Amino acid sequence: MKRIPAIRILALGALLAAGVYLPRLGAPLAWDDLPYIAFNPALRRPIPPSAYFRPAYFEVSREATWRPLATWTYAAMLRAFGERPWALRLPGFLLHLACGLLAFLLLRELGSPDGAAAWAAALFLVHPVHVETVMCVSFNEDLLVCAGLLGMLLAHARGRTVLAGALYAAAMLSKETGILGLPLAALLDRESRRPWRARRGSYAAYAILAASYLRLRLGPLAGPSEGPALALPLWERALQAAKALAVSLRVLALPVGLRIEYFALPPRPADLLAPAALAALAGAAALLVRRRPAPDERFAFAWPWPFLAAVSPLLPAGVLNLRLLAERFLYAPCLGFSALAARRLRPETLAVLLLAWTCLGARRAADWSREERLWEGLAEIYPRSAKAEEGLGEAYLRAGDPARAAQALEKARALREERADPILRRYAPLTPELPWDKASVYRSLGLCYADLGEEARAEPLLRRALELDPAAPSAHAALAYAAARLGRFDEARSWAERGLERFPGDPLLLRLLESARERRLSFRARFS
């Protein structure tokens, strides 16, 4: 193949990435964008800068960890663009392109040939594993931390300590994995054979920034727990960690069968293949080392491991016990994988790989065209998952299809009540904080039946939702409406008044209260 100039390879990667993402930027918000952005009224009100550095931050952001820069970007975009999905996603896509450009410049700084660095950046831009990160606005924290770290390392390599320190701080304020900038800078200097002594001042500045961040992050801004820390035996943690790593590498090499959740299913005999696969990988890595790799190759090989270690199920960190991995965890690690591929494969093979990944990325981006499609795929892969069925039911409800929503939610309720969900059956007995019953299932199912005009079926479900979560949104209004539809106006008034105590000024509750006082219901409510 005739040698292609690096600028053309970069341009091709950017154009192919635009072809994957731009047609889908206007898709409705889904997944974590709903609780953190669409259903979070606090972000629409002016937020004083001091609120980002006080414990009140967690009430505003609904985050479990301190990520003020990421939250500030959500609030700024909402005030600037409103809830237009394409406008909220476009900055993330541009940031993704910036990460590709920074990766190209950093690899060149490490001595990588222009062509190889350009192929690495192009492969990185189109890899299908990034669709979740770019399409989900609330995952821009992974884009911000990667851009911050790449920019920090590039500035550090060029001796611009002040700029590097500022970008390091920005990375840490975006997500806690930003703290990896200090060891990555040391790795960069080691592979570049730069004397550490000459950079003692830079490392001292980075260490001060890291210590200051940790003092806040682990002190007054530690935040609420991400979830119950399950008492799993060490052998099971190790097995899940090996399996997670094996699946991560498979997804990077063969990005098919992507999904919005990778559950840590109870161990099975087949899971013992994961350590064997990793042993084979270690053997391949040993062969790579024997071939005397160039500095940029050694850096690319080492780059993913700190990020993967930070989210390993081996660590007893709440929610990670129930999740094998998330595709956004692979955003930064993908760069090392792409750089190694660009150095070891021929240009003809790289061109085929680039086109193949683009096609797979476009197919995955199409899944984000409808929220229901995301959950349908997950329910097919995990047919006995209560969470998958609940998510699918809520997606149907938001789409205005209460009949299909009720069908999925009834399945979710049955999986919980009959103890048929294998994930909950394994983990729920290990911790009292992980309940079999969940308020949201009963609330959403009750809303479905209220929309379908089956108030008698909706009422006990909504009451159960309030028993489990007295602050459950919509339940008070739905109960007041159901009571009014059944002619029990005194009861409807009571529910409306109780709801207004928790949600003052709610227009539906106010309207229901007026109807209850007049003892006639003059409107048809929809809760989907």
ZITA-V390677 format. One record per residue. SS is DSSP state (@ for helix, = for strand, . for the rest). PSI is psi in degrees with one decimal (none if undefined). NEAR is the number of other ideal C-beta (glycine too) atoms within 10 Angstrom. Layout:
((SS;PSI;NEAR) (SS;PSI;NEAR))
//
This chain:
((.;135.6;9) (.;139.1;4) (.;130.3;7) (.;131.0;15) (.;145.0;11) (@;-38.0;19) (@;-33.3;11) (@;-36.0;11) (@;-43.6;26) (@;-45.0;21) (@;-39.8;13) (@;-44.7;20) (@;-42.4;25) (@;-41.4;18) (@;-41.5;14) (@;-39.9;20) (@;-40.0;23) (@;-39.2;13) (@;-30.4;14) (@;-46.4;28) (@;-41.3;25) (@;-40.2;14) (@;-16.4;13) (@;0.9;21) (.;-26.3;19) (.;3.4;13) (.;149.9;19) (.;149.0;16) (.;143.5;22) (.;176.4;25) (.;-132.7;21) (@;-12.6;17) (@;-25.0;23) (@;-56.6;17) (@;-34.3;11) (@;-22.8;21) (@;-62.4;22) (@;-39.2;19) (.;23.0;12) (.;90.5;19) (@;-20.6;7) (@;-30.6;14) (@;-15.1;21) (@;-10.6;13) (.;154.0;9) (.;130.9;7) (.;117.5;19) (.;143.8;8) (@;-33.2;8) (@;-23.5;9) (@;-23.8;17) (@;-11.4;20) (@;24.8;14) (.;161.4;13) (.;-21.5;13) (.;-16.6;14) (@;-38.4;19) (@;-28.8;17) (@;-37.4;12) (@;-46.7;18) (@;-26.6;26) (.;14.2;17) (.;157.2;19) (.;-16.3;14) (.;161.4;16) (.;109.0;25) (.;65.4;24) (@;-37.1;19) (@;-40.9;20) (@;-45.8;22) (@;-40.1;28) (@;-38.3;17) (@;-37.6;22) (@;-48.3;20) (@;-42.7;20) (@;-41.8;13) (@;-39.6;22) (@;-41.8;19) (@;-32.4;13) (@;-40.1;10) (@;-6.8;14) (.;-152.7;10) (.;26.2;14) (.;113.5;14) (@;-41.4;20) (@;-36.4;13) (@;-32.3;16) (@;-32.1;24) (@;-26.8;25) (@;-44.4;17) (@;-36.5;17) (@;-40.2;23) (@;-42.2;20) (@;-36.5;11) (@;-35.5;18) (@;-43.7;23) (@;-39.4;18) (@;-38.7;15) (@;-40.4;26) (@;-42.7;23) (@;-43.4;16) (@;-37.4;21) (@;-42.6;29) (@;-47.3;28) (@;-38.4;16) (@;-41.8;27) (@;-38.5;27) (@;-39.2;18) (@;-29.9;17) (.;0.0;20) (.;5.8;14) (.;138.0;24) (.;148.4;15) (@;-43.4;15) (@;-45.5;16) (@;-40.7;25) (@;-38.0;26) (@;-43.1;28) (@;-40.7;31) (@;-45.8;30) (@;-41.2;29) (@;-44.5;32) (@;-40.8;26) (@;-41.9;27) (@;-33.7;30) (@;-1.9;28) (.;129.9;26) (@;-22.2;24) (@;-17.6;23) (@;-8.5;29) (@;-43.7;24) (@;-43.9;26) (@;-39.9;24) (@;-37.2;27) (@;-23.9;27) (.;108.9;24) (@;-38.4;24) (@;-0.9;25) (@;12.9;24) (@;-9.4;26) (@;-34.8;25) (@;-34.5;29) (@;-44.3;27) (@;-43.7;23) (@;-37.5;28) (@;-44.3;29) (@;-41.3;22) (@;-43.4;25) (@;-42.7;30) (@;-43.3;25) (@;-39.7;23) (@;-47.1;29) (@;-37.9;26) (@;-44.5;20) (@;-39.8;20) (@;-43.4;28) (@;-29.0;18) (.;7.9;12) (.;19.7;12) (.;80.2;15) (@;-40.3;18) (@;-47.0;10) (@;-41.3;15) (@;-41.9;24) (@;-40.6;19) (@;-42.2;16) (@;-33.5;23) (@;-45.0;30) (@;-41.7;20) (@;-39.5;19) (@;-43.9;27) (@;-35.7;28) (@;-11.0;25) (@;-40.7;26) (.;150.2;25) (@;-24.4;18) (@;-9.5;20) (@;-21.6;27) (@;-15.2;22) (@;-8.7;22) (@;-36.4;28) (@;-53.7;17) (@;-30.4;13) (@;-34.6;21) (@;-39.8;23) (@;-40.9;15) (@;-41.0;17) (@;-45.3;22) (@;-37.1;19) (@;-46.6;14) (@;-25.8;19) (@;-3.4;14) (.;38.5;7) (.;138.1;14) (.;127.4;8) (.;-32.6;12) (@;-34.3;7) (@;-13.0;10) (@;24.1;18) (@;-38.2;10) (@;-39.7;9) (@;-46.0;20) (@;-34.4;17) (@;-40.8;11) (@;-43.7;16) (@;-39.8;24) (@;-39.1;11) (@;-42.9;11) (@;-44.0;21) (@;-42.8;19) (@;-39.8;9) (@;-42.3;12) (@;-46.9;20) (@;-34.9;13) (@;-39.4;11) (@;-46.0;15) (@;-36.3;18) (.;-4.8;11) (.;-111.2;8) (.;-18.8;12) (.;34.4;18) (.;-32.5;13) (.;173.0;17) (.;161.9;13) (.;148.6;13) (.;-7.8;14) (.;175.3;17) (.;135.4;17) (.;109.8;17) (.;144.1;22) (.;63.8;11) (.;142.6;20) (.;152.5;9) (@;-38.0;9) (@;-36.0;9) (@;-38.5;17) (@;-44.2;18) (@;-40.6;15) (@;-43.1;21) (@;-35.7;24) (@;-42.7;22) (@;-41.4;22) (@;-42.2;26) (@;-41.7;23) (@;-42.2;23) (@;-42.7;19) (@;-39.1;16) (@;-46.1;25) (@;-36.3;18) (@;-43.2;13) (@;-37.2;22) (@;-40.1;19) (@;-37.5;9) (.;83.2;9) (.;67.7;21) (.;161.9;10) (.;34.9;9) (.;153.4;18) (.;168.1;20) (.;-9.2;19) (.;138.9;20) (=;94.2;21) (=;144.9;19) (.;85.7;24) (.;155.8;15) (.;144.6;13) (.;142.0;14) (.;161.5;10) (@;-34.6;6) (@;-23.0;8) (@;-18.5;16) (@;-13.0;12) (@;-24.3;12) (@;-49.7;18) (@;-34.8;16) (@;-40.8;11) (@;-38.9;16) (@;-33.8;16) (@;-40.2;11) (@;-38.9;10) (@;-41.5;13) (@;-38.0;9) (@;-41.4;10) (@;-38.2;9) (@;-37.4;11) (@;-39.4;9) (@;-38.3;8) (@;-42.5;15) (@;-37.4;11) (@;-21.5;8) (.;11.5;9) (.;68.4;8) (.;154.6;17) (.;163.7;16) (@;-39.8;15) (@;-31.7;25) (@;-43.1;25) (@;-40.8;17) (@;-43.0;24) (@;-38.6;26) (@;-37.9;18) (@;-25.0;16) (@;-47.6;25) (@;-28.5;21) (@;-40.4;12) (@;-38.2;16) (@;-42.3;24) (@;-37.1;19) (@;-34.5;13) (@;-23.5;17) (.;19.3;20) (.;138.8;19) (.;-10.7;24) (.;-27.0;18) (.;133.7;14) (.;69.9;13) (.;74.7;15) (@;-112.6;17) (@;-26.0;14) (@;-15.5;25) (@;-24.2;24) (@;3.2;19) (=;126.5;18) (=;-47.6;19) (=;169.1;22) (.;144.8;20) (@;-29.5;25) (@;-23.3;22) (@;-19.9;23) (@;4.6;27) (@;-56.5;25) (@;-46.4;25) (@;-30.1;21) (@;-27.6;26) (@;-44.7;28) (@;-40.8;23) (@;-44.9;24) (@;-39.3;27) (@;-40.4;30) (@;-41.3;19) (@;-41.4;20) (@;-29.9;28) (@;-27.0;20) (@;-16.2;14) (.;153.9;16) (.;155.1;9) (@;-38.2;16) (@;-43.5;9) (@;-39.4;12) (@;-37.7;24) (@;-43.2;17) (@;-42.7;12) (@;-40.4;19) (@;-45.8;20) (@;-39.7;13) (@;-45.3;13) (@;-34.1;23) (@;-44.3;23) (@;-43.3;14) (@;-37.0;20) (@;-41.0;25) (@;-38.9;18) (@;-41.8;14) (@;-38.8;23) (@;-31.3;23) (@;-27.6;15) (@;-23.6;23) (@;3.3;25) (@;-27.8;16) (.;136.7;15) (@;-37.0;23) (@;-35.1;21) (@;-37.1;16) (@;-46.1;23) (@;-31.6;27) (@;-42.1;17) (@;-40.1;18) (@;-39.9;22) (@;-30.7;21) (@;-37.6;10) (@;-39.2;13) (.;76.8;20) (.;-16.9;11) (.;23.6;15) (.;118.2;24) (@;-37.3;23) (@;-41.6;22) (@;-43.6;27) (@;-37.9;27) (@;-45.0;24) (@;-40.2;24) (@;-42.6;27) (@;-43.6;30) (@;-33.6;26) (@;-43.3;24) (@;-39.2;25) (@;-44.4;22) (@;-28.7;17) (.;0.7;15) (.;27.3;10) (.;74.6;18) (@;-26.9;25) (@;-49.0;10) (@;-34.1;16) (@;-44.4;27) (@;-37.2;23) (@;-46.5;15) (@;-40.5;27) (@;-33.6;30) (@;-38.1;15) (@;-40.7;21) (@;-43.4;26) (@;-41.9;22) (@;-40.3;13) (@;-34.2;25) (@;-49.4;22) (@;-33.1;12) (.;3.7;9) (.;40.1;12) (.;-10.3;14) (.;116.5;23) (@;-29.1;16) (@;-50.4;19) (@;-36.4;21) (@;-31.3;14) (@;-44.7;17) (@;-29.7;19) (@;-40.8;18) (@;-16.2;13) (@;-11.3;15) (.;133.2;15) (.;-17.9;8) (.;-10.1;12) (.;96.7;16) (.;151.1;12) (.;-43.0;15) (.;142.6;13) (.;126.8;19) (@;-39.3;18) (@;-31.5;17) (@;-47.7;26) (@;-39.5;25) (@;-49.7;25) (@;-39.3;30) (@;-39.8;28) (@;-39.9;31) (@;-36.4;28) (@;-49.3;29) (@;-31.8;24) (@;-41.7;27) (@;-33.3;22) (.;-0.6;15) (.;16.9;13) (.;67.1;16) (@;-33.4;20) (@;-32.0;11) (@;-29.9;16) (@;-37.5;24) (@;-53.5;21) (@;-31.2;12) (@;-43.0;24) (@;-36.6;28) (@;-41.1;15) (@;-38.8;20) (@;-40.4;27) (@;-30.8;20) (@;-41.9;12) (@;-32.0;16) (.;94.9;15) (.;-20.2;12) (.;19.1;10) (.;121.9;21) (.;150.0;16) (.;-22.6;20) (@;-42.2;27) (@;-44.9;27) (@;-41.6;25) (@;-38.8;29) (@;-40.5;28) (@;-41.2;32) (@;-44.7;30) (@;-42.8;27) (@;-40.2;23) (@;-40.9;25) (@;-30.8;19) (.;2.9;14) (.;8.4;11) (.;77.3;17) (@;-30.3;18) (@;-42.1;9) (@;-38.6;17) (@;-40.9;25) (@;-40.7;20) (@;-44.5;17) (@;-39.8;27) (@;-42.6;27) (@;-41.3;15) (@;-37.2;16) (@;-39.1;25) (@;-24.5;18) (@;-35.0;9) (@;-33.3;13) (.;73.9;15) (.;138.5;9) (.;2.3;7) (.;121.9;18) (@;-38.0;8) (@;-42.4;19) (@;-39.4;23) (@;-40.5;14) (@;-38.3;18) (@;-37.4;29) (@;-42.0;20) (@;-42.4;12) (@;-39.4;20) (@;-38.6;24) (@;-35.5;12) (@;-9.1;10) (.;39.6;12) (.;140.1;10) (.;113.7;20) (.;13.4;9) (.;162.0;10) (.;117.3;9) (.;149.5;17) (.;129.9;9) (.;-3.7;20) (.;none;17))
//
